[in-house]
Amino acid sequence: MSEEGGADGGRRAFARASWANVLGNVAKIVAEGGAGVAFGSVALLADAAHSLADLVASVVVLVWGRSAFDEPDDTHPHGHARIEPLTALFVGSIIALLGLNLLYRSVQGLVAEPDIEFSVLLLAALGFSIADMYLVYRYTVGINERLQSTALAALAKDCLNDIYTSVAAIVGVLGVLVSYPILDPIAGGLVSLLVVYQGVEIGRENVDYLIGAAPGPEKRIEITDRLRSHAAVEGVHDLTVFYDGTVLEVEVHVEVDGDMPFREAHDIESELVDRLRNVEDVGDAHVHLDPSGIGEWKESVDER
């Protein structure tokens, strides 16, 4: 996660985006829940229930997610970065479960058509919900352009899912108006598949962050090239790149002239560490200098 503007500035921006999602979901629940109760619309009540679960996810992100900005301490010497993909994984799980629930309700609707009283207020409530979620989505995405938070990215995707489900509910309400209520479960079923897919993708991405998975080969090549471009580097081996939370950690052995003064070797190591930390997504780097030409790693494959 980027911490542009410092940890305190990042924490405040994260909190603003999280609060926007909390308040946006509250407004959506009130609008759709009230209209659903008044006119017996199962579609609106279900969408309001969907937003109730979204509200829980938003509160979890608000409470847990800010911990990612805490400084390292005695109990967390590598910092608290992994709390962010954990919260995003929670949101992804909620999204997938809601998608499955929506699919179940859609199948039920195909078997037994819902009894809905049409009203323009139903469309008004859904229109308000779509506008509400779109504004929250744009605000969240705008803040996350600086923070690059996986938790906020998950909330933004959930906002889009809310828009899709509200559009499906509009199709259902219009179906009632034209005497084709079957349109509601059909539209809901199609949207539910998209919702489940997005939830699974969010979960898959953040599981990789939590278990310390390695990035693609392109990142290893970029890191190796960055090291080899230094004039003092004669070889690179034993390169390890893995995720520590949402940022990358690099461990590598670099071969240099074994006869150079110790102070010069120290300066080169510092320069290489700085080079690696300037690579996009790299949070920390550990460089071990080895004297070239002694044959200690002849069995190792030199990184290209």
N, C-alpha and C positions, 0 to 999 in steps of 0.2 A: 504494500500500500504506500502510495506517495504521501509525504507529510509536508507538502508545500505550505509555507507560512508557519512552520513549527508545529510541535505536537499539540499545543493549546489551540492554535488556529484550526488545525485539522479536527480536533475533538469537537470544537464548537460548530464547525460546518457539518460534521457527521450528525451531531445532535439536531441541528436545524432540519436536515433532510429526514431524519428519523421521526421527528415530531410532525413534519408535514404528512408523512405516511399515516401516523397515528390519527391525526385530526381528520385527514381525508377519508379514512375508513369509517370513523365515527359519523361523519356527515352522510356518507353513503348508506350506512346502516339505518340511520334515522329516516332518510328519504324513502328508501326502498321498503324498509320494514313497515313504516306507517302506511304507505300506499298498498302494500301487500295485504295487511290486516284489513284495511278499509274495503277492499274490493275482492278479497278471496283469491288473490293471485299467488299460486304456488311458486311460479317462476320467480317472482320478485322476493318472496319470503326466502326461497332457496338462495338467491343471489345475496340477500342480506346476511344469511347464515354463513355463506362463503366469505363475506367481508368480515364477519365476526372472527373467523379463524385468521384472516389476514391481519386483523387488529392485534390478535395475540402475537403473531409473528413479528409485527412491527414493534410491539412493546419489548419483545425479547431482543431484537436488534438494538433498540434504544438503550436497554439496560446493559446488555453484554457487550455490544459492539464497540462502545467507547473505551472499553478496557484495552483494546488493541493499541491505543495511543499511550498507555502507561509505559514509563521507563523501565528498563531491566532492574531487577532487584535480587536479593539473596535467594528467593524461592523460584524466580524465573530469570536466570542469568542471560538467556537469549531473548528476553522481552516477552511480550504478550501477543505477538502477531498471529498465533494460531487460533486465538479466540474468534477472529473475524471469519475464517472459513468454517469454523464450527457453527457460528450463527447463520451463515449462508446455507450450510447443509441443513440446518433446521428449517429454514424458509423453503428450501427445495423440497424437503419431505412433506411439508404442509401443502405445497402446491400440488405435488403428485397425488396425495391423498384426496385433496379437494377435487382434482380431475377425475379420479376414480369414482368419487361420490356423485359427481355430476353425470358421469356415464351411467351409473346405476339408476339415477333418477330419470335419465333420458329413456332408458329401456323400459322403466315403469310407465313412463308417459306414452310409449308406443302401445303398451298393453291396455291401459285405461286412460282415456282422454281426460284432462283436467277440466274442472268446472270453474270457469273464470268469467267474471262480469267485466265487460269492456268499459274502460273509461279513459278519457284523454289524460287524466291525472297519472295513469300508469305510465304512459309515454313520457309525460313531463318528468316523473321521478327518474325514469331510466335515462332521459336526456341529461338531467342534472348529474346523475352518477357518472355518465361518460365524460362530461366536461370536468367534473371534480377529479376523476382519476387521471385524465389527460394532463391537467395542470400539475398534479402531484408528480406524475411521471416526468414531465419536462423539468420540473424543479429538481427532482432527485438526480436526473441525468446531468443537469447543468452543474450541480455541486460535485458529482462523481467524476466529471472530466478532470478535476484537479486531484481528487483523493484516490481514484482507481480502487475503490473498495468493492470486494466481491459481495459483501453483505448488502450494500446499497444497490449494486447491480441486480442482485436477486429481488430486492424490493421493487426496483423499476420494472423488471419482467413481470412481477406479480401485478403491478398496476396495469400493464398491457393485458394480462389475463382477465382482469376485472372488466376492462373495456370490451373484450371479446365476449365474455359471458353476458354482459348487459346488452350487447348487440343481439345475441341469441335470444335473450328475453324479449327484445323488441320484435323480433321475427315471430315469436310465439304470440305476443299480444296482437300483432297485426293479423296473425293467422286466425285468432278468435274473431276479429272484426270481419273477416271475409269468409268465416265459417270453415276454416281449415286449421283447427287447433293442433293437428298432427305436425305442423311446421315447427312447433316449439321443441318437442323431443328430438326431432331430426337435427335441427340447428344445434341444440345442446349437445347431442352426441358427437357431432363433428368438432365442436369447440373443446369438448372434454379430452379428445385425443391429443389436441395441441397442448392443452394444459398439462397433461400427464407427461408428454414428451419434454416440455420445458422444465418441469420439476425434476425429471430424471437427469437431464443435462446439467442443471445446476448442481445436483448432488454429485454426479460423476466428477465434475471439475473440482469441486471442493474436497472430495475424498482424496484426490491426488495431492492437494495442498497439505492435507492433514497427515498423510502417510509418508511424506518426504519423497515423492516421485521425482524422477529426472525429467528435464525439458527435452524437446526434440533435438535432433543432431545439429540443426542450424545454429542453435545457441552454443553448443560445444565448439563448433567451427569458429564462430565469432569470437569466443573467449580465447581460443588457441591463437587465432590470428592477431588478436590484441596483444598477447604476450610475445609472440614471435616478432612483432614489429619493433620491439625494443632492441637497440643495437647490441646490448650486452648478453642477450639470451641466445644460447647455443642449442638448446633442446628443451622439450616439454614432455613430461610423462606423468602417469598416475593422476590424471585429471578426474575429479569428481565434482559434479554439479547436481544439486538437489534443492527442492523447495523446503524452506523453513517458514511455514505459514504461506503467505502469498508472495514472498520474495525469495530469490535464489541465493544459495550459499555455495561458494567455490572453494575447493581444496585442491592444490596442485603442487607438483615438484618441478622446479625450473633449473636447468643446467647453465652454469656460468663458469667463467675462468676461475679455477681453484686457487690461483696464485694472487688474486687481487686482494688489496688490503681489506680488513674486516669492516672498517667504517664505510668504504665504498660499496661493499656487498650489502651492508645495511641500507644504504641510500637507494640502491637498486631495488631491493625488496620493497621498500616503502613506495617507490615509484610504480612498481608492478601492482601492488595492492590498490593504489589510487586508480590505476588504469582499469582494473577489474570492477571497482566500485562505481565507475562511471558508465559501465555497460548497463543498458536498460534492464530492469527487473532484478539486478544483482544488489543484494543488501549488504553482504559481508564477504570477505575473501581472506584466505589463509595461504600464503605462499612460502614454500620451503625451498631454500637454495641448495643445490647440489653441485659439487665440483665436476666439471665435464671431463671426460676422457678416462675415468678410472674403471669403467666397465661394470659398475655395480648393478646397472639396470639393463644390461644387454638383452635380457629376456623380455623386457617390457617393449610394448609397441609405442613408438614415438608418435605423439599426437600431431595430426596434420590439420 
